[in-house]
Amino acid sequence: MSSNNNPISHHTSHTMGNGASSSNGDDNWNCEASNANGHDQGDALEASLTDTVADPLNFTPNRITDEPREYDEDSQQGSALPCSSTNSVFDGDDSDMPTASNITSMYSSINQAGFNAFKIIDTTLREGEQFINSDYSTERKIEIARALDAFGVDYIELTSPVASLQSRLDCEIISKLGLKAKVLCHIRCNMGDARHAVESGVAGVNMCIGTSKQLMEHSHGKDMAYINDEAQRVIEFVKSRGLEIRFSGEDSFRSNFSDILKLYTTFDRMGINRVGIADTVGGATPMEVYEKIEALRKAVSCDIETHFHNDTGCAIANARIAVEAGATHIDTTVLGIGERNGITPLGGLMKTMMLTHRDYIMSKYNLESLGHLERLIARTVRIEIPFNNFVVSPQENILNKLDELEDKE
């Protein structure tokens, strides 16, 4: 869609000072913790890749145009309206009209295989560390990791082991807990970070580097040629050690998507486990997400991980539509905590997936433990659970207490 049609033409960035380090492959501890752990922001949101968006119900493209309508004063209708007086949906034979049940059936069948195989990468212990008051102790990290494991998340992502010596020690400790969930750590795109990650004992590495014009210019100062070469070195090294590896272009939705597809197809041929697409500034719309994930799904055979920030309130919708388009892994945090407005909340994702895929969710995740998990995080970061929270709300707590009192009487 054109920039004129983009409902979000700019985005207020946060301070760049937190993420100005260079991914130069240095192998020391003196790297900016915030960049090893976090995201960098740019300036203006750019337009979508193309003017064509996909219709998730019938997979037919719809062309969005800026053509003016020819106004008919007699009928007081624009000629570009989809239904004229001669073919109105309210006139004539309606045998071809879709019914509510047909639409529901089509919607439920979209990428059923993807829905029945998607995995959760919970990053409360990495992305969540960027949230205000998230000064986790090692003991609390262990408690959170075990609670996430009891819930049934597939992966637990930790802060980069080069962020600090304590982060390195925490990676080693949590990796030895014997959890069912695979433990990952987040690193920059350089061999120094990769070596520390492999030595920390994690099961996999989530590598990330900015690929948008804004981040290449203002964050790390590298170009696509460097990113391609250095990422290949890291992928080969990590795979040679038997660990899972993901490459994600930070700020993917503002990146040149042709560059993203070229990079990712190269890494796919190398046998990478996952490629990631990140809405780092939270400005992507569901249609844009569907369009780009669908294109990426056609280009690579590896798994696709997604990371959606919630600056415009679309994180849950974007996560769901991403799975419909072919994504296999969704990043979440408990209560959606994270940088700025946070990312896709674990509870919110479960709630929306339960509407159409209840059996799958119920068979895989221990939903009864989600309330405890949310209260644990709320207590840890010293916030109140919102009144309109998806799973546990203060109103529910009050009603439950009243029910308990009535039972006792």
C-alpha positions as CSV (number, residue, x, y, z in Angstrom):
1,M,0.0,0.0,0.0
2,S,1.2,3.5,-0.6
3,S,2.6,5.7,2.1
4,N,-0.5,7.9,1.6
5,N,-2.7,5.0,2.6
6,N,-0.5,3.9,5.6
7,P,-2.5,4.9,8.7
8,I,0.8,5.2,10.6
9,S,3.2,7.6,8.9
10,H,5.6,8.0,11.7
11,H,6.7,6.6,15.0
12,T,8.2,8.3,18.0
13,S,11.5,6.7,18.7
14,H,13.0,6.1,22.1
15,T,16.5,7.2,22.9
16,M,19.0,5.8,20.5
17,G,21.8,6.0,23.1
18,N,20.8,2.6,24.5
19,G,21.6,0.8,21.3
20,A,24.6,2.5,19.6
21,S,27.1,-0.3,19.9
22,S,28.8,-1.8,16.9
23,S,28.5,-5.5,16.2
24,N,32.2,-5.8,15.5
25,G,32.8,-9.2,16.8
26,D,34.7,-8.2,19.9
27,D,35.0,-10.9,22.5
28,N,34.9,-9.1,25.8
29,W,32.3,-8.4,28.5
30,N,32.3,-4.6,27.9
31,C,29.5,-4.5,25.5
32,E,26.4,-2.3,25.9
33,A,24.0,-4.5,27.9
34,S,21.0,-2.7,26.5
35,N,21.9,-3.4,22.9
36,A,22.8,-7.0,23.7
37,N,19.4,-7.4,25.3
38,G,17.2,-4.9,23.6
39,H,15.9,-3.1,20.5
40,D,17.0,0.0,18.7
41,Q,14.4,2.4,17.2
42,G,14.4,4.5,14.1
43,D,12.4,7.4,12.9
44,A,9.7,7.1,10.3
45,L,7.6,4.1,9.5
46,E,7.8,3.3,5.9
47,A,5.1,2.0,3.6
48,S,4.3,-1.6,3.0
49,L,6.2,-3.7,0.5
50,T,3.5,-3.6,-2.3
51,D,0.1,-2.2,-3.0
52,T,-1.5,-5.7,-2.9
53,V,-2.8,-7.2,0.2
54,A,-4.1,-10.8,0.6
55,D,-7.6,-11.6,1.6
56,P,-7.2,-14.3,4.4
57,L,-10.6,-15.8,3.6
58,N,-10.2,-16.6,-0.1
59,F,-6.5,-15.9,-0.8
60,T,-7.4,-13.5,-3.6
61,P,-5.5,-10.3,-3.8
62,N,-7.3,-7.0,-3.4
63,R,-5.8,-3.9,-5.1
64,I,-6.0,-0.8,-3.0
65,T,-6.1,2.3,-5.2
66,D,-6.3,6.1,-4.7
67,E,-8.6,6.5,-7.7
68,P,-11.4,9.0,-7.0
69,R,-15.0,7.8,-7.3
70,E,-17.3,9.2,-10.0
71,Y,-20.2,10.7,-8.0
72,D,-23.7,10.3,-9.4
73,E,-25.9,13.2,-8.0
74,D,-29.1,11.3,-8.9
75,S,-28.3,8.1,-7.1
76,Q,-26.0,9.8,-4.6
77,Q,-23.6,6.8,-4.9
78,G,-20.0,6.5,-6.1
79,S,-19.6,4.3,-9.1
80,A,-16.6,2.6,-7.5
81,L,-18.8,1.1,-4.7
82,P,-18.7,-2.7,-4.9
83,C,-22.5,-3.1,-5.2
84,S,-24.6,-1.0,-7.6
85,S,-28.3,-0.7,-7.8
86,T,-28.4,-3.6,-10.3
87,N,-26.3,-6.1,-8.4
88,S,-27.0,-5.3,-4.8
89,V,-26.7,-8.1,-2.3
90,F,-30.2,-7.4,-1.3
91,D,-31.7,-7.8,-4.8
92,G,-32.3,-10.9,-6.8
93,D,-30.9,-14.4,-6.3
94,D,-28.9,-14.8,-3.2
95,S,-27.9,-18.4,-3.7
96,D,-24.3,-17.6,-4.2
97,M,-24.0,-15.4,-1.1
98,P,-21.7,-16.9,1.6
99,T,-23.5,-17.8,4.8
100,A,-22.1,-17.2,8.3
101,S,-21.4,-20.9,8.7
102,N,-19.5,-21.1,5.4
103,I,-17.4,-18.1,6.3
104,T,-16.6,-19.6,9.7
105,S,-15.7,-22.9,8.1
106,M,-13.4,-21.2,5.6
107,Y,-11.8,-19.1,8.4
108,S,-11.2,-22.2,10.6
109,S,-9.6,-24.1,7.8
110,I,-7.0,-21.5,6.9
111,N,-3.6,-23.1,7.4
112,Q,-4.9,-25.7,9.8
113,A,-1.6,-27.4,9.8
114,G,0.1,-24.2,11.0
115,F,-2.3,-23.7,13.8
116,N,-1.8,-27.3,15.0
117,A,1.9,-27.0,15.1
118,F,2.7,-23.4,16.2
119,K,5.1,-23.1,19.2
120,I,5.6,-20.4,21.8
121,I,8.9,-18.8,22.5
122,D,8.4,-17.0,25.8
123,T,10.8,-14.1,26.3
124,T,9.7,-12.8,29.7
125,L,13.2,-13.4,30.8
126,R,14.7,-11.4,27.9
127,E,12.3,-9.0,26.4
128,G,10.6,-8.7,29.8
129,E,13.8,-7.6,31.3
130,Q,13.5,-4.3,29.4
131,F,10.2,-3.6,31.2
132,I,10.2,-1.0,34.0
133,N,11.0,-2.6,37.4
134,S,12.2,-5.9,35.8
135,D,15.2,-6.2,38.1
136,Y,15.0,-10.0,38.3
137,S,17.2,-11.8,40.8
138,T,18.6,-15.1,39.8
139,E,16.3,-16.9,42.3
140,R,13.2,-15.1,40.7
141,K,14.4,-16.0,37.2
142,I,14.6,-19.7,38.2
143,E,11.0,-19.4,39.7
144,I,9.7,-17.8,36.5
145,A,11.5,-20.3,34.3
146,R,9.9,-23.2,36.2
147,A,6.5,-21.6,36.1
148,L,6.8,-21.1,32.3
149,D,7.9,-24.7,31.9
150,A,4.9,-25.9,34.0
151,F,2.6,-24.0,31.7
152,G,4.1,-25.7,28.7
153,V,5.9,-23.1,26.6
154,D,8.1,-24.7,24.0
155,Y,11.1,-22.3,24.5
156,I,12.3,-19.9,27.1
157,E,14.5,-17.1,25.8
158,L,17.1,-15.5,28.1
159,T,19.1,-12.3,28.0
160,S,22.4,-12.4,26.1
161,P,25.2,-13.9,28.1
162,V,27.4,-11.0,27.0
163,A,25.0,-8.4,28.6
164,S,26.7,-8.9,31.9
165,L,28.6,-11.5,33.9
166,Q,25.4,-12.2,35.9
167,S,23.4,-12.8,32.7
168,R,26.1,-15.3,31.6
169,L,25.8,-17.1,35.0
170,D,22.0,-17.1,34.8
171,C,22.1,-18.7,31.4
172,E,24.3,-21.5,32.8
173,I,22.1,-22.0,35.8
174,I,18.8,-22.1,34.0
175,S,20.2,-24.3,31.2
176,K,20.9,-26.9,33.9
177,L,17.5,-27.0,35.5
178,G,16.3,-29.9,33.4
179,L,13.3,-28.1,32.0
180,K,11.2,-29.6,29.2
181,A,11.2,-26.2,27.4
182,K,14.3,-25.5,25.4
183,V,16.4,-22.7,26.7
184,L,17.6,-20.1,24.2
185,C,19.7,-16.9,24.5
186,H,19.5,-13.8,22.5
187,I,22.7,-12.5,20.8
188,R,23.9,-9.9,18.3
189,C,25.2,-10.9,14.9
190,N,28.9,-11.5,15.7
191,M,31.2,-14.4,16.6
192,G,32.1,-13.1,20.0
193,D,28.5,-13.3,21.2
194,A,28.1,-16.7,19.5
195,R,31.1,-18.2,21.4
196,H,29.8,-17.0,24.7
197,A,26.3,-18.3,23.9
198,V,27.6,-21.8,23.0
199,E,29.7,-21.9,26.2
200,S,26.8,-21.0,28.4
201,G,25.1,-24.3,27.9
202,V,21.9,-23.1,26.1
203,A,20.1,-25.3,23.6
204,G,19.8,-22.6,21.0
205,V,20.7,-19.1,19.9
206,N,18.5,-16.3,18.7
207,M,20.7,-14.1,16.6
208,C,19.5,-10.6,15.7
209,I,20.7,-7.5,13.9
210,G,19.0,-4.4,12.6
211,T,18.2,-4.6,8.9
212,S,16.2,-1.5,8.4
213,K,17.8,1.6,6.9
214,Q,17.3,3.4,10.2
215,L,19.1,0.8,12.3
216,M,21.9,0.1,9.8
217,E,22.6,3.9,9.8
218,H,22.1,4.7,13.4
219,S,22.6,1.5,15.4
220,H,25.4,-0.7,14.2
221,G,26.7,1.0,11.0
222,K,27.0,-2.2,8.9
223,D,25.6,-2.9,5.5
224,M,23.7,-5.9,4.1
225,A,26.9,-7.4,2.7
226,Y,28.4,-7.5,6.2
227,I,25.2,-8.8,7.8
228,N,25.1,-11.6,5.2
229,D,28.8,-12.6,5.7
230,E,28.8,-12.4,9.5
231,A,25.5,-14.2,9.9
232,Q,26.7,-17.1,7.8
233,R,29.8,-17.4,9.9
234,V,27.7,-17.5,13.1
235,I,25.2,-19.9,11.6
236,E,27.9,-22.4,10.6
237,F,29.6,-22.1,14.0
238,V,26.5,-22.6,16.0
239,K,25.3,-25.5,13.9
240,S,28.7,-27.2,14.1
241,R,28.2,-27.2,17.9
242,G,24.8,-28.9,17.6
243,L,22.6,-26.0,18.8
244,E,19.5,-24.5,17.2
245,I,20.0,-21.2,15.5
246,R,17.6,-18.4,14.4
247,F,18.4,-15.3,12.4
248,S,16.1,-12.3,12.7
249,G,16.3,-9.0,11.0
250,E,15.5,-6.5,13.7
251,D,13.0,-3.9,12.5
252,S,12.0,-6.3,9.7
253,F,8.8,-4.5,8.8
254,R,10.6,-1.3,8.0
255,S,13.4,-3.1,6.1
256,N,13.7,-3.6,2.4
257,F,11.7,-6.8,2.2
258,S,13.5,-7.9,-1.0
259,D,16.7,-7.8,1.1
260,I,15.0,-9.8,3.8
261,L,13.9,-12.5,1.4
262,K,17.3,-12.7,-0.2
263,L,19.0,-13.1,3.2
264,Y,16.6,-15.6,4.5
265,T,16.6,-17.9,1.4
266,T,20.4,-18.0,1.7
267,F,20.3,-18.9,5.4
268,D,17.5,-21.4,4.7
269,R,19.8,-23.2,2.2
270,M,22.4,-23.4,5.0
271,G,20.0,-25.4,7.1
272,I,19.1,-22.7,9.7
273,N,16.4,-23.8,12.1
274,R,14.3,-20.6,12.0
275,V,14.2,-17.1,10.5
276,G,12.5,-14.4,12.4
277,I,10.5,-11.3,11.4
278,A,10.2,-8.6,13.9
279,D,7.8,-5.7,14.2
280,T,10.3,-3.9,16.4
281,V,8.5,-0.5,16.5
282,G,5.0,-2.0,16.7
283,G,3.6,-0.3,13.6
284,A,2.7,-3.3,11.4
285,T,-1.0,-3.9,10.5
286,P,-2.5,-7.4,10.3
287,M,-2.9,-7.2,6.5
288,E,0.8,-6.2,6.1
289,V,1.8,-9.1,8.4
290,Y,-0.2,-11.6,6.4
291,E,1.2,-10.3,3.1
292,K,4.8,-10.5,4.2
293,I,4.6,-13.8,6.2
294,E,2.9,-15.4,3.3
295,A,5.6,-14.2,0.9
296,L,8.3,-15.5,3.3
297,R,6.5,-18.8,3.8
298,K,6.7,-19.3,0.0
299,A,10.4,-18.5,0.0
300,V,11.8,-20.6,2.8
301,S,11.3,-24.1,4.1
302,C,12.6,-23.5,7.6
303,D,10.5,-22.4,10.5
304,I,9.4,-18.8,10.9
305,E,9.5,-17.0,14.2
306,T,7.6,-13.7,14.8
307,H,8.0,-10.9,17.3
308,F,5.3,-8.2,17.5
309,H,5.4,-5.1,19.7
310,N,2.2,-3.7,20.9
311,D,2.6,0.1,20.3
312,T,-0.6,0.3,18.3
313,G,-2.5,-2.5,20.1
314,C,-2.1,-5.0,17.2
315,A,0.3,-7.5,18.7
316,I,-2.3,-10.2,19.4
317,A,-4.0,-9.8,16.1
318,N,-0.7,-9.7,14.3
319,A,0.5,-12.9,16.0
320,R,-2.7,-14.7,15.1
321,I,-2.7,-13.6,11.4
322,A,1.0,-14.5,11.2
323,V,0.2,-18.1,12.2
324,E,-2.6,-18.2,9.6
325,A,-0.1,-17.0,7.0
326,G,2.4,-19.7,7.8
327,A,4.5,-18.6,10.8
328,T,5.4,-21.5,13.2
329,H,6.8,-19.7,16.3
330,I,5.3,-16.8,18.3
331,D,7.3,-14.7,20.8
332,T,5.3,-13.8,23.9
333,T,5.8,-12.5,27.4
334,V,3.6,-12.9,30.5
335,L,1.2,-10.0,30.7
336,G,2.8,-8.7,27.5
337,I,5.6,-6.9,29.4
338,G,8.6,-5.6,27.5
339,E,10.1,-2.5,25.9
340,R,7.7,0.4,25.7
341,N,4.2,-1.1,25.3
342,G,5.5,-4.6,25.4
343,I,4.8,-7.5,23.0
344,T,2.2,-10.2,22.4
345,P,0.9,-11.3,25.9
346,L,0.9,-15.0,26.5
347,G,-2.6,-15.0,28.0
348,G,-4.0,-12.9,25.2
349,L,-2.6,-15.2,22.6
350,M,-4.1,-18.2,24.4
351,K,-7.5,-16.5,24.6
352,T,-7.7,-15.7,20.9
353,M,-6.5,-19.2,19.9
354,M,-9.0,-20.8,22.2
355,L,-11.9,-19.4,20.1
356,T,-11.2,-21.7,17.1
357,H,-8.5,-24.2,18.3
358,R,-9.6,-25.1,21.8
359,D,-8.7,-28.8,21.6
360,Y,-5.2,-28.0,20.5
361,I,-4.6,-25.4,23.1
362,M,-6.2,-27.5,25.9
363,S,-4.1,-30.6,25.0
364,K,-0.8,-28.7,24.9
365,Y,-0.8,-26.0,27.5
366,N,-1.6,-26.1,31.2
367,L,-4.1,-23.2,31.3
368,E,-4.9,-23.7,34.9
369,S,-1.3,-22.5,35.8
370,L,-1.6,-19.3,33.8
371,G,-3.2,-17.3,36.6
372,H,-0.4,-18.2,39.0
373,L,2.1,-17.2,36.3
374,E,0.5,-13.8,35.7
375,R,0.3,-13.1,39.4
376,L,4.0,-14.0,39.8
377,I,5.1,-11.6,37.0
378,A,2.8,-8.8,38.3
379,R,4.3,-9.2,41.8
380,T,7.9,-9.4,40.4
381,V,7.7,-6.2,38.3
382,R,5.4,-4.5,40.9
383,I,2.4,-3.7,38.7
384,E,-1.3,-4.3,39.1
385,I,-3.0,-6.8,36.7
386,P,-5.2,-4.6,34.4
387,F,-8.9,-4.7,35.0
388,N,-9.4,-5.9,31.4
389,N,-6.7,-8.6,31.4
390,F,-7.4,-11.6,29.2
391,V,-7.1,-14.3,31.8
392,V,-7.0,-13.0,35.4
393,S,-8.5,-9.7,36.3
394,P,-9.0,-7.9,39.6
395,Q,-12.8,-8.2,39.2
396,E,-12.5,-12.0,38.9
397,N,-10.3,-12.1,42.0
398,I,-13.0,-10.2,43.9
399,L,-15.8,-12.4,42.7
400,N,-13.8,-15.5,43.5
401,K,-13.3,-14.2,47.1
402,L,-17.0,-13.4,47.4
403,D,-17.9,-16.9,46.2
404,E,-15.5,-18.4,48.8
405,L,-17.1,-16.4,51.6
406,E,-20.6,-17.5,50.5
407,D,-19.4,-21.2,50.4
408,K,-18.1,-20.9,53.9
409,E,-21.4,-19.4,55.2
